[in-house]
Amino acid sequence: MLKQSPAPMNAAQRAWATRRAREAARADIQKLNAGIATPAPAFKESKPVVDLWVDDAKIGCGRRRFVVLDCGPRVVRLFCYPLLTTIVIDRLTFDRSAKYARDAKPSKIADMIRANLKMADRINAQAKAMGFNDGGADAARALEVLR
């Protein structure tokens, strides 16, 4: 059975949809500017690992697992441990789409970070160049968070 495409919207429906989207965006901007005081539902201090769909130039797109470095009222800093890269997303996106990673083991993640750091150090020594923008400080911070 073929799925029927929805009927095209008339001018009044398009105007209403545009107004609704504009008002939703304004509400989101106001909420971000004020800051979100409630704790993030996916973030747990004991195990700060979350799964999140992202589309970022540094790490690509798709569902990725991150270590939460900082969860502030406006932005959240996330560390992608397979790539040893940090990204920053807004708090509303984090609250809406981040899922708590139940099966993540902090000890295994820490071992992966250490192994990736050793490999990056070997590559940097061979290339005589630095591959990290921050010198690996975010990786060290992620190891502290995972303890």
Secondary structure as GFF3:
##gff-version 3
##sequence-region A 1 147
A	DSSP	alpha_helix	11	34	.	.	.	ID=ss1
A	DSSP	beta_strand	49	56	.	.	.	ID=ss2
A	DSSP	beta_strand	60	71	.	.	.	ID=ss3
A	DSSP	beta_strand	75	80	.	.	.	ID=ss4
A	DSSP	beta_strand	85	90	.	.	.	ID=ss5
A	DSSP	alpha_helix	91	97	.	.	.	ID=ss6
A	DSSP	beta_strand	99	100	.	.	.	ID=ss7
A	DSSP	alpha_helix	106	127	.	.	.	ID=ss8
A	DSSP	alpha_helix	137	146	.	.	.	ID=ss9
###
